[in-house]
Amino acid sequence: MRELWGGVGLAVAGLAGGVAVGSAFVALLIVLDVVPRLVQLTRAYRRSIVFESALLSGTLFWCAADLFHWETPLPAAVLFVPSLLSGIFVGMMAAALTEVLNVIPIFAKRLRLDRYLFALLMAMVLGKVAGSIVDWLLLQPE
């Protein structure tokens, strides 16, 4: 009986975690106006359902890939392009979030770093790139 309740507790915790992460992801997309902005940029007003479906399909696919530990037996050179595109996506999402929240200008103004704003941005970008490279090449298990 104890094993049954342990499994139920694990299922409830997993479901709660999934709902929390999914809700945060949807809130982020809504705050950043990702789909309406893409529709506006591409002038595809009648095809907004395509953008929404692509976002949902990609999310479901990669959740299933992570959950079921799908692996692709491809060489690292082939995986360079998808990893580069994933990095660009994450970087653009982070940049969009900071733009919406005006984090960097407020941070620079409070610390009186207005003159060094470009250098501050470049340091953040290069630090992120360096950290990602170290993580991919040195810290990830084979």
CNS distance restraints for C-alpha pairs under 8 A (distance, minus, plus):
assign (resid   1 and name CA) (resid   5 and name CA) 6.62 0.50 0.50
assign (resid   2 and name CA) (resid   6 and name CA) 6.20 0.50 0.50
assign (resid   3 and name CA) (resid   7 and name CA) 6.24 0.50 0.50
assign (resid   4 and name CA) (resid   8 and name CA) 6.25 0.50 0.50
assign (resid   5 and name CA) (resid   9 and name CA) 5.98 0.50 0.50
assign (resid   6 and name CA) (resid  10 and name CA) 6.17 0.50 0.50
assign (resid   7 and name CA) (resid  11 and name CA) 6.14 0.50 0.50
assign (resid   8 and name CA) (resid  12 and name CA) 6.12 0.50 0.50
assign (resid   9 and name CA) (resid  13 and name CA) 6.06 0.50 0.50
assign (resid  10 and name CA) (resid  14 and name CA) 6.08 0.50 0.50
assign (resid  11 and name CA) (resid  15 and name CA) 6.04 0.50 0.50
assign (resid  12 and name CA) (resid  16 and name CA) 5.98 0.50 0.50
assign (resid  13 and name CA) (resid  17 and name CA) 6.06 0.50 0.50
assign (resid  14 and name CA) (resid  18 and name CA) 6.10 0.50 0.50
assign (resid  15 and name CA) (resid  19 and name CA) 6.13 0.50 0.50
assign (resid  16 and name CA) (resid  20 and name CA) 6.13 0.50 0.50
assign (resid  17 and name CA) (resid  21 and name CA) 6.17 0.50 0.50
assign (resid  18 and name CA) (resid  22 and name CA) 5.88 0.50 0.50
assign (resid  19 and name CA) (resid  23 and name CA) 5.88 0.50 0.50
assign (resid  20 and name CA) (resid  24 and name CA) 6.18 0.50 0.50
assign (resid  21 and name CA) (resid  25 and name CA) 6.15 0.50 0.50
assign (resid  22 and name CA) (resid  26 and name CA) 6.20 0.50 0.50
assign (resid  23 and name CA) (resid  27 and name CA) 6.04 0.50 0.50
assign (resid  24 and name CA) (resid  28 and name CA) 6.08 0.50 0.50
assign (resid  25 and name CA) (resid  29 and name CA) 6.28 0.50 0.50
assign (resid  26 and name CA) (resid  30 and name CA) 6.14 0.50 0.50
assign (resid  27 and name CA) (resid  31 and name CA) 6.03 0.50 0.50
assign (resid  28 and name CA) (resid  32 and name CA) 6.05 0.50 0.50
assign (resid  28 and name CA) (resid  97 and name CA) 7.97 0.50 0.50
assign (resid  29 and name CA) (resid  33 and name CA) 5.91 0.50 0.50
assign (resid  29 and name CA) (resid  34 and name CA) 5.56 0.50 0.50
assign (resid  29 and name CA) (resid  35 and name CA) 7.70 0.50 0.50
assign (resid  30 and name CA) (resid  34 and name CA) 6.89 0.50 0.50
assign (resid  32 and name CA) (resid  96 and name CA) 6.71 0.50 0.50
assign (resid  32 and name CA) (resid  97 and name CA) 6.56 0.50 0.50
assign (resid  32 and name CA) (resid 100 and name CA) 6.84 0.50 0.50
assign (resid  33 and name CA) (resid  37 and name CA) 5.88 0.50 0.50
assign (resid  34 and name CA) (resid  38 and name CA) 6.17 0.50 0.50
assign (resid  35 and name CA) (resid  39 and name CA) 6.14 0.50 0.50
assign (resid  35 and name CA) (resid  48 and name CA) 7.36 0.50 0.50
assign (resid  35 and name CA) (resid  51 and name CA) 6.45 0.50 0.50
assign (resid  35 and name CA) (resid  52 and name CA) 6.73 0.50 0.50
assign (resid  36 and name CA) (resid  40 and name CA) 6.08 0.50 0.50
assign (resid  36 and name CA) (resid  48 and name CA) 7.72 0.50 0.50
assign (resid  37 and name CA) (resid  41 and name CA) 6.07 0.50 0.50
assign (resid  38 and name CA) (resid  42 and name CA) 6.11 0.50 0.50
assign (resid  38 and name CA) (resid  51 and name CA) 7.79 0.50 0.50
assign (resid  39 and name CA) (resid  43 and name CA) 5.70 0.50 0.50
assign (resid  39 and name CA) (resid  44 and name CA) 5.31 0.50 0.50
assign (resid  39 and name CA) (resid  45 and name CA) 5.71 0.50 0.50
assign (resid  39 and name CA) (resid  47 and name CA) 7.71 0.50 0.50
assign (resid  39 and name CA) (resid  48 and name CA) 6.00 0.50 0.50
assign (resid  39 and name CA) (resid  51 and name CA) 7.66 0.50 0.50
assign (resid  40 and name CA) (resid  44 and name CA) 6.94 0.50 0.50
assign (resid  40 and name CA) (resid  45 and name CA) 6.97 0.50 0.50
assign (resid  44 and name CA) (resid  48 and name CA) 6.65 0.50 0.50
assign (resid  47 and name CA) (resid  51 and name CA) 7.29 0.50 0.50
assign (resid  48 and name CA) (resid  52 and name CA) 6.41 0.50 0.50
assign (resid  49 and name CA) (resid  53 and name CA) 5.91 0.50 0.50
assign (resid  50 and name CA) (resid  54 and name CA) 6.02 0.50 0.50
assign (resid  51 and name CA) (resid  55 and name CA) 6.19 0.50 0.50
assign (resid  52 and name CA) (resid  56 and name CA) 6.20 0.50 0.50
assign (resid  53 and name CA) (resid  57 and name CA) 5.87 0.50 0.50
assign (resid  54 and name CA) (resid  58 and name CA) 5.95 0.50 0.50
assign (resid  55 and name CA) (resid  59 and name CA) 6.17 0.50 0.50
assign (resid  56 and name CA) (resid  60 and name CA) 6.16 0.50 0.50
assign (resid  57 and name CA) (resid  61 and name CA) 5.98 0.50 0.50
assign (resid  58 and name CA) (resid  62 and name CA) 6.13 0.50 0.50
assign (resid  59 and name CA) (resid  63 and name CA) 6.07 0.50 0.50
assign (resid  60 and name CA) (resid  64 and name CA) 6.16 0.50 0.50
assign (resid  61 and name CA) (resid  65 and name CA) 6.14 0.50 0.50
assign (resid  62 and name CA) (resid  66 and name CA) 6.04 0.50 0.50
assign (resid  63 and name CA) (resid  67 and name CA) 6.00 0.50 0.50
assign (resid  64 and name CA) (resid  68 and name CA) 5.92 0.50 0.50
assign (resid  65 and name CA) (resid  69 and name CA) 5.67 0.50 0.50
assign (resid  65 and name CA) (resid  70 and name CA) 4.96 0.50 0.50
assign (resid  66 and name CA) (resid  70 and name CA) 6.68 0.50 0.50
assign (resid  74 and name CA) (resid  78 and name CA) 6.46 0.50 0.50
assign (resid  74 and name CA) (resid  79 and name CA) 6.98 0.50 0.50
assign (resid  75 and name CA) (resid  79 and name CA) 6.72 0.50 0.50
assign (resid  76 and name CA) (resid  80 and name CA) 6.37 0.50 0.50
assign (resid  79 and name CA) (resid  83 and name CA) 6.18 0.50 0.50
assign (resid  80 and name CA) (resid  84 and name CA) 6.02 0.50 0.50
assign (resid  81 and name CA) (resid  85 and name CA) 6.19 0.50 0.50
assign (resid  82 and name CA) (resid  86 and name CA) 6.06 0.50 0.50
assign (resid  83 and name CA) (resid  87 and name CA) 6.12 0.50 0.50
assign (resid  84 and name CA) (resid  88 and name CA) 6.21 0.50 0.50
assign (resid  85 and name CA) (resid  89 and name CA) 6.16 0.50 0.50
assign (resid  86 and name CA) (resid  90 and name CA) 6.25 0.50 0.50
assign (resid  87 and name CA) (resid  91 and name CA) 6.02 0.50 0.50
assign (resid  88 and name CA) (resid  92 and name CA) 5.99 0.50 0.50
assign (resid  89 and name CA) (resid  93 and name CA) 6.15 0.50 0.50
assign (resid  90 and name CA) (resid  94 and name CA) 6.18 0.50 0.50
assign (resid  91 and name CA) (resid  95 and name CA) 6.06 0.50 0.50
assign (resid  92 and name CA) (resid  96 and name CA) 5.96 0.50 0.50
assign (resid  93 and name CA) (resid  97 and name CA) 6.13 0.50 0.50
assign (resid  94 and name CA) (resid  98 and name CA) 6.24 0.50 0.50
assign (resid  95 and name CA) (resid  99 and name CA) 6.04 0.50 0.50
assign (resid  96 and name CA) (resid 100 and name CA) 6.12 0.50 0.50
assign (resid  97 and name CA) (resid 101 and name CA) 6.23 0.50 0.50
assign (resid  98 and name CA) (resid 102 and name CA) 5.68 0.50 0.50
assign (resid  98 and name CA) (resid 103 and name CA) 5.34 0.50 0.50
assign (resid  98 and name CA) (resid 104 and name CA) 6.82 0.50 0.50
assign (resid  99 and name CA) (resid 103 and name CA) 6.92 0.50 0.50
assign (resid  99 and name CA) (resid 104 and name CA) 7.76 0.50 0.50
assign (resid 102 and name CA) (resid 106 and name CA) 6.36 0.50 0.50
assign (resid 103 and name CA) (resid 107 and name CA) 5.96 0.50 0.50
assign (resid 104 and name CA) (resid 108 and name CA) 6.03 0.50 0.50
assign (resid 105 and name CA) (resid 109 and name CA) 6.02 0.50 0.50
assign (resid 105 and name CA) (resid 114 and name CA) 7.86 0.50 0.50
assign (resid 105 and name CA) (resid 117 and name CA) 7.90 0.50 0.50
assign (resid 106 and name CA) (resid 110 and name CA) 6.09 0.50 0.50
assign (resid 107 and name CA) (resid 111 and name CA) 6.31 0.50 0.50
assign (resid 108 and name CA) (resid 112 and name CA) 5.85 0.50 0.50
assign (resid 108 and name CA) (resid 113 and name CA) 4.71 0.50 0.50
assign (resid 108 and name CA) (resid 114 and name CA) 5.48 0.50 0.50
assign (resid 108 and name CA) (resid 117 and name CA) 6.59 0.50 0.50
assign (resid 109 and name CA) (resid 113 and name CA) 6.07 0.50 0.50
assign (resid 109 and name CA) (resid 114 and name CA) 5.80 0.50 0.50
assign (resid 113 and name CA) (resid 117 and name CA) 6.29 0.50 0.50
assign (resid 116 and name CA) (resid 120 and name CA) 6.04 0.50 0.50
assign (resid 117 and name CA) (resid 121 and name CA) 6.19 0.50 0.50
assign (resid 118 and name CA) (resid 122 and name CA) 6.17 0.50 0.50
assign (resid 119 and name CA) (resid 123 and name CA) 6.03 0.50 0.50
assign (resid 120 and name CA) (resid 124 and name CA) 6.28 0.50 0.50
assign (resid 121 and name CA) (resid 125 and name CA) 6.24 0.50 0.50
assign (resid 122 and name CA) (resid 126 and name CA) 5.98 0.50 0.50
assign (resid 123 and name CA) (resid 127 and name CA) 5.85 0.50 0.50
assign (resid 124 and name CA) (resid 128 and name CA) 6.16 0.50 0.50
assign (resid 125 and name CA) (resid 129 and name CA) 6.27 0.50 0.50
assign (resid 126 and name CA) (resid 130 and name CA) 6.00 0.50 0.50
assign (resid 127 and name CA) (resid 131 and name CA) 5.99 0.50 0.50
assign (resid 128 and name CA) (resid 132 and name CA) 6.13 0.50 0.50
assign (resid 129 and name CA) (resid 133 and name CA) 6.20 0.50 0.50
assign (resid 130 and name CA) (resid 134 and name CA) 6.18 0.50 0.50
assign (resid 131 and name CA) (resid 135 and name CA) 6.12 0.50 0.50
assign (resid 132 and name CA) (resid 136 and name CA) 6.07 0.50 0.50
assign (resid 133 and name CA) (resid 137 and name CA) 5.91 0.50 0.50
assign (resid 133 and name CA) (resid 138 and name CA) 7.95 0.50 0.50
assign (resid 134 and name CA) (resid 138 and name CA) 5.36 0.50 0.50
assign (resid 134 and name CA) (resid 139 and name CA) 6.66 0.50 0.50
assign (resid 135 and name CA) (resid 139 and name CA) 4.79 0.50 0.50
assign (resid 135 and name CA) (resid 140 and name CA) 6.09 0.50 0.50
assign (resid 136 and name CA) (resid 140 and name CA) 5.66 0.50 0.50
